[in-house]
Amino acid sequence: MGPAVLDCAHFTAGECRSCTWLGRRYDEQLAAKQAATRALVDRPGLVWLPPVTSPSASFRSKAKMVVGGTAAAPTLGILGPDGAGIDLRDCALHTPGIVAALPTLAELVRRAGLTPYDVGGSGPVGGRGELKHVLVTDSPDGELMVRLVLRSTSAEARVRKHLPWLLGALPGLRVVTINVQPEHRAVLEGEREIVLTEADTLPMRLGAITLHLRPRSFFQTNTTVAAALYREAAAWVADLGPRRVVDLYCGVGGFALHLAAPGRRVSGIELSADAIASAERSRDEAGLPGEIDFAVGDATAPEWAGLLAGADLVVVNPPRRGLGRELARRLEGSGARHVLYSSCNPETLARDLTELASYRPVRGRLLDMFPQTSHAEVLILLSRS
């Protein structure tokens, strides 16, 4: 699990306070998360399994770096209260692969003359500059995906010019893209993605299943705990033996693909077309096309209510806002005997459990997806009363 208390010079100096629990021992963090979660979620008959722990450092497989400074001397990290860049290339949360790559990416900024965007600019188009963020994802096999979030495509030719150098300097680099985000507001990325490399997905190998991440697909930032989450779900579902499974927030297919089994039909739905394309590729590579189908759609929309017909088990992994009343009521009205709920927000989970009055929580486990903060992932199995 790493050191009992993680030492960070940036935290000590007051430069970065993103890790709100950094001064607490890891075992104390874990106990506090369990207590807070149980206070919200506990119900009669709910059995809690021991928590799944995480390394307290070097666990974060995705870096979201704000670019500050100048093109000649860029910072990769965050912006301070005065708008000046604070360099966090040595952040202890990132995987070693990301830490090793960030100096090279800073050199790319210098070589290509990518002027950092001035967020303090006024007016609808903001200030000057082009480069807003550098986003880096590290796979379990040490491959990287790098996304440069730019204000426009005006610097595309300069990035392409230095791409051969970048690929040579980072042998594990698989995917490089430019994301175009022209708006002057706090939005991490835009709708347009320009892929500069032959490969357009980053394989994330999790045991027997390899998930393919496209640039704009969501994936957990803690790959070790994400793999444990899918293993846990597969073990719980094996005990139930459902013949028909529906995954309402399937993303790139993490749960759906791990729950596949002979004689079991699995259907996944996800709003992101990119994520569904990734899920279908992973399904086909795993040799499971006859057992799993995916669809692009909004799980909360009434037109998808028929998807629940005949389901024995429904898997839900909603965003922090939770399921909401309408979807919870739709689950209530379904014939599904079980719901497997993966939550990143125990508060909305507790609210949804109240709405799911026909179900009772029978098994739960906290997975520490986000060490050094109060956040945690919680897996709950519900059975119809």
C-alpha positions as CSV (number, residue, x, y, z in Angstrom):
1,M,0.0,0.0,0.0
2,G,3.0,2.3,0.0
3,P,4.1,4.6,2.8
4,A,1.7,5.2,5.8
5,V,1.7,9.0,5.0
6,L,2.7,10.1,1.6
7,D,5.2,13.0,1.6
8,C,4.6,15.7,-1.1
9,A,6.6,18.9,-1.3
10,H,3.9,20.5,-3.3
11,F,1.3,19.9,-0.6
12,T,3.7,21.0,2.2
13,A,4.4,24.2,0.3
14,G,0.7,24.8,-0.2
15,E,1.1,24.8,-4.0
16,C,-1.4,21.9,-4.6
17,R,-4.2,20.8,-2.3
18,S,-5.9,18.3,-4.6
19,C,-5.1,15.5,-2.3
20,T,-7.3,16.7,0.5
21,W,-6.4,13.7,2.8
22,L,-2.7,13.6,2.1
23,G,-1.6,14.2,5.7
24,R,-3.6,11.2,7.0
25,R,-2.3,7.7,7.4
26,Y,-3.6,5.4,4.7
27,D,-5.2,3.0,7.2
28,E,-7.0,6.0,8.8
29,Q,-8.2,7.1,5.3
30,L,-9.6,3.7,4.6
31,A,-11.4,3.4,8.0
32,A,-12.9,6.9,7.5
33,K,-14.2,6.0,4.0
34,Q,-15.7,2.8,5.3
35,A,-17.4,4.5,8.2
36,A,-18.8,7.3,6.0
37,T,-20.1,4.9,3.4
38,R,-21.7,2.6,5.9
39,A,-23.4,5.5,7.6
40,L,-25.1,6.3,4.3
41,V,-25.6,2.9,2.8
42,D,-26.0,0.4,5.6
43,R,-29.3,-1.6,5.6
44,P,-30.4,-4.6,7.6
45,G,-29.0,-7.8,6.1
46,L,-26.2,-6.1,4.1
47,V,-22.9,-8.0,4.5
48,W,-19.8,-5.9,4.0
49,L,-16.7,-7.6,2.6
50,P,-13.2,-6.3,3.5
51,P,-12.2,-3.2,1.5
52,V,-10.1,-3.5,-1.6
53,T,-7.0,-1.4,-1.0
54,S,-4.8,0.5,-3.4
55,P,-1.2,1.6,-3.5
56,S,-1.2,5.0,-1.9
57,A,1.2,6.4,-4.6
58,S,2.0,5.7,-8.3
59,F,-1.6,4.5,-8.9
60,R,-3.0,7.1,-11.2
61,S,-2.9,6.0,-14.8
62,K,-4.2,9.2,-16.3
63,A,-2.7,12.6,-16.0
64,K,-4.7,15.8,-16.7
65,M,-2.1,18.5,-16.9
66,V,-2.9,22.2,-17.3
67,V,-0.3,23.9,-19.4
68,G,1.1,27.2,-18.0
69,G,4.2,29.3,-18.3
70,T,5.6,30.0,-21.8
71,A,6.3,28.0,-24.8
72,A,10.0,28.3,-24.0
73,A,9.5,27.3,-20.3
74,P,6.2,25.5,-19.9
75,T,4.7,24.2,-16.7
76,L,2.6,21.0,-16.7
77,G,0.3,20.7,-13.7
78,I,-2.2,23.2,-12.3
79,L,-2.7,27.0,-12.2
80,G,-2.2,28.9,-9.0
81,P,-4.7,31.4,-7.6
82,D,-2.9,34.1,-9.6
83,G,-3.2,32.2,-12.8
84,A,0.5,31.3,-12.9
85,G,1.5,27.7,-13.8
86,I,2.6,25.3,-11.0
87,D,4.7,22.4,-12.4
88,L,3.6,19.0,-11.1
89,R,5.6,16.7,-13.4
90,D,6.9,14.8,-10.3
91,C,3.4,14.2,-8.8
92,A,3.7,11.1,-6.7
93,L,0.2,9.9,-7.7
94,H,1.0,9.3,-11.3
95,T,2.4,6.0,-12.6
96,P,6.2,5.8,-13.2
97,G,5.4,5.8,-17.0
98,I,3.6,9.1,-16.8
99,V,6.2,10.7,-14.6
100,A,9.0,9.6,-17.1
101,A,7.0,10.9,-20.1
102,L,6.1,14.4,-18.9
103,P,9.6,16.0,-19.3
104,T,9.6,14.8,-22.9
105,L,6.1,16.2,-23.5
106,A,7.3,19.5,-22.0
107,E,10.2,19.4,-24.5
108,L,7.6,18.9,-27.3
109,V,5.9,22.1,-26.2
110,R,9.2,23.9,-26.5
111,R,10.2,22.4,-29.9
112,A,6.8,23.0,-31.5
113,G,6.4,26.5,-30.0
114,L,3.0,25.7,-28.4
115,T,2.1,28.8,-26.5
116,P,0.1,28.0,-23.3
117,Y,-3.4,29.3,-23.4
118,D,-4.0,32.4,-21.2
119,V,-7.1,31.5,-19.2
120,G,-7.2,35.0,-17.7
121,G,-8.1,36.6,-21.0
122,S,-11.4,38.4,-21.2
123,G,-14.2,38.3,-23.8
124,P,-15.9,35.4,-25.5
125,V,-12.7,34.1,-27.1
126,G,-10.5,34.5,-24.0
127,G,-6.9,35.4,-24.1
128,R,-4.0,34.4,-26.3
129,G,-2.2,31.2,-26.7
130,E,-3.1,27.7,-28.0
131,L,-2.2,24.8,-25.7
132,K,-4.7,24.2,-22.9
133,H,-4.0,20.7,-21.5
134,V,-1.8,17.7,-21.9
135,L,-3.6,14.5,-21.2
136,V,-1.6,11.3,-20.7
137,T,-2.9,7.7,-20.2
138,D,-0.6,4.8,-19.3
139,S,-1.6,1.2,-19.9
140,P,-0.7,-1.8,-17.8
141,D,1.7,-2.8,-20.6
142,G,3.5,0.6,-20.5
143,E,2.0,2.0,-23.6
144,L,0.9,5.6,-23.7
145,M,-1.8,7.8,-25.2
146,V,-1.1,11.5,-25.4
147,R,-3.7,14.1,-26.2
148,L,-2.9,17.8,-26.7
149,V,-5.9,20.0,-26.1
150,L,-5.6,23.0,-28.3
151,R,-7.7,26.1,-28.9
152,S,-7.6,25.6,-32.7
153,T,-5.9,23.6,-35.4
154,S,-3.4,26.4,-36.2
155,A,-0.6,24.5,-34.5
156,E,-1.4,21.1,-36.1
157,A,1.4,21.3,-38.7
158,R,4.0,22.1,-36.0
159,V,2.9,19.2,-33.9
160,R,3.0,16.8,-36.9
161,K,6.5,18.1,-37.8
162,H,7.8,17.0,-34.4
163,L,5.8,13.8,-34.2
164,P,8.6,11.5,-35.5
165,W,10.9,12.9,-32.8
166,L,8.3,12.4,-30.1
167,L,7.7,8.8,-31.1
168,G,11.4,8.1,-31.0
169,A,11.8,9.8,-27.7
170,L,8.9,7.8,-26.1
171,P,9.1,4.2,-27.5
172,G,6.0,3.2,-25.6
173,L,3.9,6.0,-27.2
174,R,1.0,4.4,-29.2
175,V,-1.6,7.1,-29.7
176,V,-1.2,10.9,-30.2
177,T,-4.1,13.2,-30.9
178,I,-5.1,16.8,-31.0
179,N,-8.3,17.7,-29.3
180,V,-9.8,21.0,-30.3
181,Q,-11.5,23.0,-27.6
182,P,-12.1,26.5,-28.8
183,E,-14.4,27.8,-26.0
184,H,-13.2,30.1,-23.3
185,R,-14.7,28.2,-20.3
186,A,-13.8,25.5,-17.9
187,V,-14.3,22.5,-20.2
188,L,-11.5,20.0,-20.3
189,E,-11.9,18.9,-23.9
190,G,-13.8,19.6,-27.1
191,E,-15.9,17.5,-29.5
192,R,-13.3,17.2,-32.3
193,E,-10.4,14.8,-32.1
194,I,-7.6,14.6,-34.7
195,V,-5.6,11.3,-34.5
196,L,-2.0,11.8,-35.6
197,T,-0.8,8.2,-35.3
198,E,-1.7,5.0,-37.1
199,A,-3.2,3.5,-33.9
200,D,-6.3,5.2,-32.5
201,T,-6.9,3.1,-29.4
202,L,-4.9,2.3,-26.3
203,P,-5.2,-1.4,-25.2
204,M,-5.8,-1.8,-21.5
205,R,-5.1,-5.4,-20.6
206,L,-7.0,-6.5,-17.5
207,G,-6.3,-10.2,-17.1
208,A,-8.0,-12.2,-19.9
209,I,-9.9,-9.2,-21.2
210,T,-8.3,-6.3,-23.1
211,L,-10.3,-3.1,-23.2
212,H,-9.6,-0.6,-26.0
213,L,-9.6,3.1,-25.0
214,R,-10.3,5.7,-27.6
215,P,-9.2,9.2,-26.9
216,R,-12.6,10.4,-25.6
217,S,-13.6,7.3,-23.8
218,F,-14.0,7.2,-20.0
219,F,-11.9,4.8,-18.0
220,Q,-11.1,4.6,-14.3
221,T,-7.9,6.4,-13.4
222,N,-6.8,3.6,-11.0
223,T,-6.2,0.6,-13.3
224,T,-5.2,-1.8,-10.5
225,V,-8.5,-1.2,-8.5
226,A,-10.5,-1.1,-11.7
227,A,-9.3,-4.6,-12.5
228,A,-10.2,-5.7,-9.0
229,L,-13.7,-4.2,-9.4
230,Y,-14.4,-6.2,-12.5
231,R,-13.0,-9.4,-10.9
232,E,-15.3,-8.9,-7.9
233,A,-18.3,-8.3,-10.1
234,A,-17.6,-11.5,-12.1
235,A,-17.3,-13.5,-8.9
236,W,-20.5,-12.2,-7.5
237,V,-22.4,-12.8,-10.7
238,A,-21.0,-16.3,-11.0
239,D,-22.8,-17.1,-7.8
240,L,-26.1,-15.9,-9.2
241,G,-25.8,-17.6,-12.6
242,P,-28.1,-15.2,-14.6
243,R,-28.9,-16.1,-18.2
244,R,-29.7,-12.5,-19.2
245,V,-27.6,-9.5,-18.1
246,V,-28.1,-5.8,-19.1
247,D,-25.4,-3.2,-18.5
248,L,-27.0,0.3,-18.5
249,Y,-23.8,2.3,-18.4
250,C,-21.4,0.0,-20.2
251,G,-18.7,2.5,-21.2
252,V,-16.0,0.6,-23.0
253,G,-17.4,-2.7,-21.9
254,G,-15.6,-3.3,-18.6
255,F,-18.4,-5.0,-16.8
256,A,-20.2,-6.5,-19.8
257,L,-17.1,-8.2,-21.1
258,H,-16.1,-9.6,-17.7
259,L,-19.5,-11.0,-17.1
260,A,-19.7,-12.9,-20.3
261,A,-20.2,-16.7,-19.8
262,P,-21.4,-19.6,-21.9
263,G,-25.2,-19.6,-22.2
264,R,-25.5,-16.1,-20.9
265,R,-26.6,-13.1,-23.0
266,V,-25.2,-9.7,-22.1
267,S,-26.4,-6.4,-23.6
268,G,-24.7,-3.1,-23.0
269,I,-25.8,0.5,-23.7
270,E,-23.8,3.7,-23.6
271,L,-24.3,7.2,-24.7
272,S,-20.8,7.5,-26.2
273,A,-20.4,6.1,-29.7
274,D,-16.6,6.1,-29.3
275,A,-17.0,3.9,-26.2
276,I,-19.3,1.5,-27.9
277,A,-16.9,1.2,-30.8
278,S,-14.2,0.3,-28.3
279,A,-16.4,-2.2,-26.6
280,E,-17.3,-3.9,-29.8
281,R,-13.6,-4.2,-30.8
282,S,-12.8,-5.7,-27.4
283,R,-15.7,-8.1,-27.7
284,D,-14.6,-9.3,-31.2
285,E,-11.0,-9.7,-30.2
286,A,-12.1,-11.8,-27.2
287,G,-14.2,-14.1,-29.5
288,L,-17.5,-13.2,-27.8
289,P,-19.6,-11.7,-30.6
290,G,-22.4,-14.2,-30.2
291,E,-22.8,-13.6,-26.5
292,I,-22.6,-9.8,-26.1
293,D,-24.4,-7.0,-28.0
294,F,-23.8,-3.2,-27.5
295,A,-25.9,-0.2,-28.5
296,V,-25.4,3.5,-28.5
297,G,-28.1,5.2,-26.4
298,D,-29.1,7.0,-23.3
299,A,-29.9,4.4,-20.6
300,T,-32.2,7.0,-18.9
301,A,-34.4,7.6,-22.0
302,P,-37.8,5.9,-22.0
303,E,-37.3,4.4,-25.4
304,W,-34.8,2.0,-24.0
305,A,-37.1,0.7,-21.3
306,G,-37.7,-2.5,-23.3
307,L,-34.1,-3.4,-23.0
308,L,-34.8,-4.6,-19.4
309,A,-37.4,-7.1,-20.5
310,G,-36.3,-10.6,-19.5
311,A,-33.2,-9.4,-17.7
312,D,-32.2,-11.5,-14.6
313,L,-29.5,-9.0,-13.6
314,V,-29.1,-5.3,-14.4
315,V,-25.6,-3.7,-13.9
316,V,-25.5,0.1,-13.3
317,N,-22.4,2.2,-13.0
318,P,-23.8,5.7,-13.2
319,P,-22.0,9.1,-13.0
320,R,-21.8,10.9,-9.7
321,R,-25.3,12.1,-10.0
322,G,-26.6,8.6,-9.7
323,L,-29.5,6.8,-11.4
324,G,-32.2,9.4,-10.7
325,R,-35.8,8.8,-9.9
326,E,-37.1,7.9,-13.4
327,L,-34.5,5.2,-14.1
328,A,-34.8,3.8,-10.5
329,R,-38.6,3.5,-11.1
330,R,-38.0,1.7,-14.3
331,L,-35.8,-0.8,-12.5
332,E,-38.5,-1.1,-9.9
333,G,-40.9,-2.1,-12.6
334,S,-38.6,-4.5,-14.3
335,G,-38.6,-8.2,-13.6
336,A,-34.9,-8.3,-12.8
337,R,-34.2,-10.3,-9.7
338,H,-30.8,-8.6,-9.0
339,V,-29.1,-5.3,-9.6
340,L,-25.3,-4.8,-9.4
341,Y,-24.6,-1.2,-8.5
342,S,-21.1,0.3,-8.8
343,S,-21.1,3.8,-7.4
344,C,-18.5,6.5,-7.2
345,N,-20.8,8.6,-4.9
346,P,-22.2,6.9,-1.8
347,E,-24.6,9.9,-1.2
348,T,-26.4,9.4,-4.5
349,L,-26.2,5.6,-4.0
350,A,-28.1,6.0,-0.7
351,R,-30.7,8.1,-2.4
352,D,-31.1,5.6,-5.2
353,L,-31.5,2.7,-2.7
354,T,-34.4,4.5,-1.2
355,E,-36.1,4.7,-4.7
356,L,-35.3,1.0,-5.3
357,A,-37.7,-0.1,-2.6
358,S,-38.3,-3.6,-4.0
359,Y,-34.7,-4.5,-3.7
360,R,-32.6,-5.1,-0.6
361,P,-28.8,-4.7,-0.5
362,V,-27.2,-8.1,0.4
363,R,-23.5,-7.7,-0.3
364,G,-21.2,-4.7,-0.4
365,R,-17.6,-3.8,-0.8
366,L,-15.6,-0.6,-0.8
367,L,-12.8,-0.3,-3.4
368,D,-10.3,2.5,-2.7
369,M,-10.2,3.9,-6.2
370,F,-9.0,7.3,-5.1
371,P,-6.4,7.3,-2.3
372,Q,-5.5,10.6,-0.6
373,T,-9.1,11.9,-1.0
374,S,-12.5,11.2,0.6
375,H,-13.8,9.5,-2.6
376,A,-14.3,5.8,-3.0
377,E,-15.9,3.3,-5.3
378,V,-18.6,1.0,-3.7
379,L,-20.0,-2.2,-5.2
380,I,-23.4,-3.3,-4.0
381,L,-25.5,-6.3,-4.9
382,L,-29.2,-5.9,-4.6
383,S,-31.8,-8.7,-4.6
384,R,-35.5,-8.3,-5.1
385,S,-37.4,-8.7,-1.8
